[in-house]
């Protein structure tokens, strides 16, 4: 099981997979990886990194503006 949640706790997904690229996991739940800073087990990772069973992924929305 791979857990994905938004940093504010407003949404959480439990994905019953043993492994997968983070980009693909996010796409499967309707999220774009480009819109988030991705933390896997307390470390910043890229969307191309792989998540495995037991990982927790926390998503921080990217804020931009001027």
C-alpha positions in Angstrom: 0.0 0.0 0.0 1.3 3.4 -1.0 -0.2 6.4 0.8 -0.5 9.9 -0.8 -1.8 12.9 1.0 -1.9 16.7 0.6 0.1 18.5 3.2 -2.9 20.2 4.7 -4.6 16.8 5.3 -7.6 17.7 3.2 -7.2 14.6 1.0 -5.6 11.2 1.4 -5.4 8.3 -1.0 -4.3 4.7 -0.2 -3.1 3.0 -3.4 -3.0 -0.8 -3.3 0.2 -1.2 -5.3 3.6 -2.6 -4.5 5.5 0.0 -6.6 5.2 2.6 -9.3 6.6 5.9 -10.6 5.2 8.8 -8.6 4.1 10.6 -11.8 1.9 7.6 -12.8 0.5 7.3 -9.3 -0.5 10.9 -9.2 -2.0 10.7 -12.7 -4.1 7.8 -11.6 -5.8 9.9 -8.9 -6.2 12.9 -11.2 -3.3 15.1 -10.0 -0.5 16.7 -12.1 2.9 16.2 -10.6 4.1 19.6 -11.9 1.7 21.3 -9.5 3.4 19.8 -6.4 6.7 19.5 -4.5 6.8 15.8 -3.7 8.1 14.5 -0.4 8.6 10.7 0.0 9.4 9.5 3.5 10.6 12.9 4.5 12.9 13.5 1.5 12.2 15.6 -1.7 11.9 13.4 -4.8 11.1 13.9 -8.4 8.0 12.6 -10.2 10.2 10.1 -12.0 11.3 8.4 -8.8 9.6 5.2 -7.7 7.4 4.7 -4.7 7.2 1.2 -3.1 4.9 -0.5 -0.7 4.8 1.3 2.7 5.9 4.7 1.3 4.1 7.9 2.4 4.1 10.7 -0.2 3.2 14.2 0.9 2.3 16.8 -1.7 3.0 20.5 -1.2 1.3 22.8 -3.7 3.6 24.9 -5.7 2.8 28.6 -5.2 3.8 31.2 -7.8 2.9 34.8 -8.4 4.3 38.2 -8.3 
